[in-house]
């Protein structure tokens, strides 16, 4: 895909959901239906220009493919090819997203275990609250990433084999042996909206980490720092938390993309939609690529993350006796003196989340 100055880091998404990969996926669908491999046409620009007249790229593509075999596309409709191609591309993209999430899980599990007892002050509504540990904070990050990965793992990527109106009339007329259980979701867009929601869950989880890194790397806090901060065009002394900023950028935009997918689903009408379907393609492309970029950037952010336990301890000490006010109240209510530690079951939580992470990594393909 051409370099994208509008979305720094877009190259991390590689060939996923490019026009070229879309073309390859559509030809793959047609080849599977025909029962033999077809050569992918090379004139992508011509095909893109011709797509406007039919409202989608399949009509022009079929014209080219029938130069190789007249039986191409018989019984299918354009939506069968586009939807099936999008699902195949999405499945490949999700594999890549999960690979980066698992890299993040590996690093987070190590950080949580290392810092399970590293004291720091918890913050609620931006203010000091009670004592906690950095391992507990990391375990919260890790939980979000594991939950996002579980949602991705539960996705399915069905082909669309329905024919002109979902009835498969042409296929039956042709005497095709139809594969059992293949869904027809022409106007029931749950496969797309579920995918969109799962991808947004990933950027939510990544932003959960980035938000804390941005805050905790402020000079007046200084508890965390990115491994190699980004520079400034005018201030050579700055080391900006660029990866965190870019991850936050993705999380600010992906929910609106998923909302567009839901709006398109709600606009389905009759037996094939008049615009709702067409709105999905570029929306899904942007959502997939931005999630890929964010997951990759998060993995790199965590790989280089620098932790300052001494600064954390100093901040906790500087918070003074106020952070134990709740403990004194609870101890008085319970009728005993305050315990030496006020961490509740934080350590047990860290251990449980780390164990869950190891189980996820062991089970991953």
N, C-alpha and C positions, 0 to 999 in steps of 0.2 A: 504494500500500500504506500502511496506517496506520503512524504513527510507532512506532518500536520502541525503547523505553527500555532494553531488555535488550541491544541491540546498537548502541551509538552509531556513527553513520555509515551505518546500513542504507539510508538514503535514496539513497546513492550508487548502489545497485543498481537504482534506478528501478522500472520496471514489469516487470522480468524476474521470472518465476516467481511472480507474484502470482496470487491466485484468479481475478482478472479476466482476466489473460493466459492462464491455463489454460483458462478457458471459451472464450475467443476461439479458441485453438488447436484445441480439440476440435471446435468448430463448423466451423473451417476444414477439418479432416480429413473431417468428414461432408459438407461442401459439395463437396469434391473428388471424393469417392466418388459422390455423387449426380449431379454434373455441372452443378450450378447453385448460385449463392450462396444461403445461408440467413441469415435475420436472427438475430442473437445475442439470446437471451432476456435480459431485464433483471432478473429476480428471482433474483439470485445467492444471497441468503440462503435463500430457499425451496429452491433447488436443493441448497445445501450441507446443509440439514437432511434432505432426502429421500435424500441419498446414503448415509446409514447403512443404510437398509433393504436396499439391494442390494450394499453393500460398496464401491461406487465411484460416481462421479457420472454415468456414461454412461447408466445405465438411466433415470433421471429426465430427463436431458437429451433422450434420444431421444423420450420421451413428449411433451415440449414441441415438439421439431422436427417431429414427425409431424403436428402441427396445421398446419404449412406444406406438407408433402408426405408422403404415406403411404409413399413409396419410400425415405425416409431409413433408413440403416443396414442395408439388406437385404444379407445375406452377410457382414457384419462381426460382430465380437464386441467386447465392452467393452474388452478388452485391446488390440485393434487401435487403437482410438481413443485410449486413454490413452497407450500407448507412442508412437504416431506424434506425438501432441501434445507429449509430453515431448521428443522428439527435435527437433521444430521450435522449441520454446522454447529448447532447449539450443544449437542452432545460432546463433540470434540472440544468446544470451548470450555465446557464445564470441567472436563478432565484437566485442562490446563489451570483453571481457577483453583481446583481442589489441590493440585500439585503445589501451588504457592501457599494455599492455606495450610497445608500439611508442613511446609517449611516453617511457617509462622508458628504452628502448634509445637513443633520440635523446639524452637527457640524459647517460646513462652513457657513450656513445661520446665526447661532448664532454668530459666530466670525465676520462676515461681519456687522451685525447689531450693535454689541457691539463696533466695531472699525470703524464705518462709518466716524467718525470725528477725528480719531487718526492720527495726522500729522506725515508724514515721507517723506523722499526724494525719488523721483522716480529715477530709474537707467536705462539708455539706453546704450547699448554697454559697459556695466560694469561701466559707469561713471555717476556721479550725473547729473540729468536732470532738473526737475521742482518739485515743491511741489506736493504731493499726500497724500492719507490717506491709512492706512493699510487696512481699510475696502474695499477700491477700489481694492487693490491687491488681497484680499481674494475673492472679487466678480469675478475677472478674473479666479481664480482657480475654483470657483463654476460654472461659465459658462461652462468651459471645462468639468467638471464632468456631468453637466446636459445634455450637448450635447451628451456625450458618452452614457448616460443612455437612451436618446431618440432613439439613433441608435439601441441599444439593444432591446428596446421595439418594434421597427418596424420589427424585424426579424421574419421569419417564419421557421418552422422546418418540411418540408414535408417528408412523407414516400416515399420510392422508390418502386414502384410496376410496373415493366416493363417486367419481364421475361428475357429470355436469351438474346434478342437483342432489348428490348424495345417495341416489337410488341404485347406482351401478347398472342402470338399464343397458347402456352400451356394452358393458362387460359381459352381462348375461347374454345379450344378443349375439355377441361374438363367440360365445361358448367358452369364455375364459374360466379357468378354475380359480376361484377367488380364495385368497388366504383367509382362514377363519380368524375371527377375533380382531380384525383390523378395524380400528375405529373410523368413523366418519364425523369429523368435527368442523365441517364447513362453517357453521354459524354458532358453534359452541366452543369458545376460544380458551377454555381452561388450560390446555397444554401451554399456551403462550403466556397467559397471565400468571400461572403458577411459576413458570420459569422466571418471568420478570420479578415477581415477589421474592423468589429465592436469591436472585442476583442482588436485589436491593438489600436483602439481609446480610449479604457479604460486605457491601460497602458500609452498612451500618456498623458491623463488627470491626471493620478496619478503622473507621472513623472514631470508634470508641477508644482505640489505642492512640490514634493521632491527636485527638483532642487533649488527652492527658499529657502527651509529650510536648505539645505546643505550650500548654500551661506550665508544666513543671520545668521546662527549659528556659522560662523567663529568667533574666539575670537576677532579679530579686528573689527568686526561688532556687534555681540552679540545682535541682535534685536529679534531673535527667538532661541528656544532650544527645543529639543525633551524632552518629559516628563521624560524618564529614558534612558539616553544615554548608548550605549554599551561600554564595557570595552576594554582594550588593554592587550595583552599577556605579554607585557614588561613594559608598562608605566601606573602605577596605577592611575596617575592623570588625565588620559584622559576619556572623556565621548563622545564617537563617535556617530554621528547621524546615527545609524545602520539601522533603519527602512527606512530612506530616501535613504541610500546607496543601500539597497536591492530592493527598488522600482525602483530606477534608473537602476539597473542591469536588471530587467525584461524588462524595456522599451528599453534597448539596444539590446535585443535579439528577442523580439516578432515580430518586423517588418520583420526580415529575415524569420521567420517561416511563416508569411502570404505570403511573396514573394514565398516561396516554394509551397504554395497552389495554387498561381496563375500560377507558372511554371507548376505544375501538370495539371492544367486546360488547359493550352495552349498545353500540350502534348497529349491531348485526340485524339484518332484516331479510325476510323471505327465505330463500334457500341458498343464496350467496349474497354477500354484502356489497353495497354500492359505495365503497370508500373506506369503511371501517377496516376491511382486510388490507387495503392498500396502505393504510397509515401505519401498519405494524412493521413493515420491513426495515425501513431506515431507523425507526425508533428502537427496534430490537438490536440492530447493528450497533448503534451508539451505546445502548445499555450494556451489551455484552463486552464491547471493547473497553469501555470505561471501568467495568468491573475487573476485567483482566489486568488493566494497568494498575488499578488500586491495590489488588491483591499482590501483584509483583512488587510494587513500591512498599507495601507494608512488610513483606518478607525482608526486603533490603533494610528498611528502617529498623526492624528488630535485630537483624544480624549485626548492625553497627551500634546499637543503642548503648550509651554509656550511663552507668548508674553511679551516683555519689552517695553512699550510705552515711558518710560523715555529715554531709549537708542535711540529709534527712533527720539524723539524730539531733543535730543542732537546732533544726527548726522545731522539732518536737519539744526539746528542752526549753527553747525560747517561748513556746506557747504557754509555759508555766502551769500553774495549778488548775487553770480554768478547764483544761481538757479532761480533768478527773472529777468535774462537778457532778456529772451524771452518776459516776460510780459512788460518790459519797451519798447521793440521794437514794440510790438503790440499796446500798449497804445499810443505811439507816432504816429503810423500809423493811429490810429482811432481818434487822436486829443483830447485825454483826459488824465487825470492823472491816474496812475495805481490804480486799485481797492484794497481794503484791503486784499482780498483773490484771489488766482490764482488757483482755483480748477475746473474751467469750470463747467460741469454738472456731475462731479464725484459722488457727493452725490445722485443725481437722478438715476444714473446708479446703484449704490449700492442698493438703494431701489427697483428698478425694478427687479434686479436679485434675491434679497431676496424674493420678492413676487412670482417670477417664481418658486423658490425652494419650497416655501410653497404650491403652487398649485400642483407641482409634487408629493410632499409627501402626500397631501390629496387624490390625484387620484390613488396612488399606491395601489395594492391589499394587 
